[in-house]
């Protein structure tokens, strides 16, 4: 404990050196801006800026690049809430309640609460990183293929009840997502499935293209000729931007739970942020006393996933930095940047390069503080986005989407994918099929399949392994409880007439 | 005022025209060079490309832009380069995977051996047989004996079906006459996690990615798969030294260009690369990655590509790892 505090102080000494501080500022501001632009993710920005880091030392380089990463998380919620446009896939779930809040005139409040939840969750994540990272490392190694597939199953069960309206439609959409997730090269056999011989599909459908198409483009397609009047006349007052006391009160517990979900998923390397936010949302809806409000602008549905995204983001740095094992492609890229700078990553990074590790940890706090100072006054400006006439807003958003999606793989094919999913999503919306379960099935399905098959290879086909291992047994019991609970509530409550959809 | 601006404009045009004329005098390189990488930024192929690209841009006087086109084990990138203008401004950092893919995917829209012109080998990385420290085998002989006593019970992880890591394991099965069971992962990082935690017992990882864990005692190295010991880890014996000849695999990175690239440009790039890879500074950077600098002539690289393609076709056929 004392050692950790001393190390942290040393880290602040490193991070507060003027040159290093300057690069932190550049990183987070840039990341925040990039985060707002749809599709243009931290991955693209960091790889574009890698050559710039050739000329600066390793510490400021990594501080800046990491700043871009967590800074982009702050920006990502903005378009999701205001325009139903998930700039990055983890924020897709934020659209479900964030966008209705905007339609109800509470968009500013949603942004305000998001910023608070983000800062809180990130701070918790950083503290965990400082004080309990050895514990989290140990947890990471407890999660083998058996445990991960059990968690994924729980996530899928919890999440499939996420959709409002007809359960059948929700399940159909989850299945559609599972199907889309099976496109690409099968990890276990190497055989290509549903790729139609196109090499561009060999690695599957791009998640960013899918979520931007289904949420953003589909909504644009349906509202392009209808929304002009309602938005341009919206007047934004200071009062509308501030969350009310009741909204704040309702946000506190979801913020804590979301942070917890993010911390748990953060300890499991390889589970992406998208799964984390969806599970946080599903949990919130599951335990809510009034699940009917979800999908119509429930503030809990914004707070919990955003908090989860931010604690997951910070905790992801633990396996990356202390073991040299990247949790996702952005982390792999950050490690690559260190390797290019001649810093050897791996288990000895913290002892060999304490300036890199502790400087980075301290810079997280400085960066997050900067982000909140930067973002709260900016909310008013962001909300004004809505006052841009749609004839300008639409084409510019389309332009940025095309650039962003292209830049991930430098491939025009992904732009076509966005267009296709935009049309598919518009049809779904017209027929009142919820689109969020598609994304859920898409991210969970492949992980469930991959880990289940791996667990079966390791156990030589013995399903009992799920009950023999304590962690997976716990999750399997939870899965069963969830299914039984569903049946119970179905039998007890007579089916009520379906509520009409508030939007569209 | 407007006159002054006009004057400046004329001057600007003259300067620009002058520099354009100068460029015409020296036709290559006349614009930025795109060095295409078939994997995401931050991976070992990308890092090697960036180390080399940085040096190349200094000696060629034009920026070398790294273009990441990940997908299909590098096939999307190599198809793109095969279609590019053969003027030396688009080059490709190919890997051992490109010669494996030829046999794995018979329907590729290009032939790696004929549609791309070899420039020079860049670096080689041995694979290394690493085991979880709990595995009761201190050396290669004991490991083979253990595998023989428990046929079909010991697993080896890989970064994916058809990767060099997977095929090294299949080759090992053939040569040592054992039955290790293949457990594929999506990339090397999650495989290493499960190897360290003991979910799987062994892996034929790239030396570069395993080296930190070997040094930290989290993995035990039994042998490298190259013909000679690696400069990055000189105390690990080779397979042959440890008692298993004929199980040789070396991962490699090599620069290639579109097939019709003029001979003079290939020769120029080859010469520059030879100089770059001889620099102690570059060698040291590569050694940090566990890679050995290995410049070659275009002819030597062509031979390597031919022999590797043939070798992997054989292993894939024998192991039944073929993919439709």
Interface residues (C-beta under 8 A of the other chain):
Chain A: X43 X46 X47 X50 X51 X54 X140 X141 X142 X144 X145 X185 X186 X187 X188 X189 X190 X191 X192 X197 X199 X200 X202 X203 X269 X270 X319 X323 X324 X325 X326 X329 X332 X333 X334 X335 X336 X337 X339 X340 X342 X344 X345 X346 X347 X348 X409 X410 X411 X450 X454 X457 X458
Chain B: X40 X41 X42 X43 X46 X47 X50 X51 X54 X66 X67 X68 X69 X70 X71 X72 X73 X75 X76 X79 X104 X107 X108 X109 X155 X160 X161 X162 X181 X183 X184 X185 X186 X189 X190 X192 X193 X194 X196 X197 X199 X200 X211 X212 X213 X215 X216 X218 X285 X288 X289 X321 X323 X324
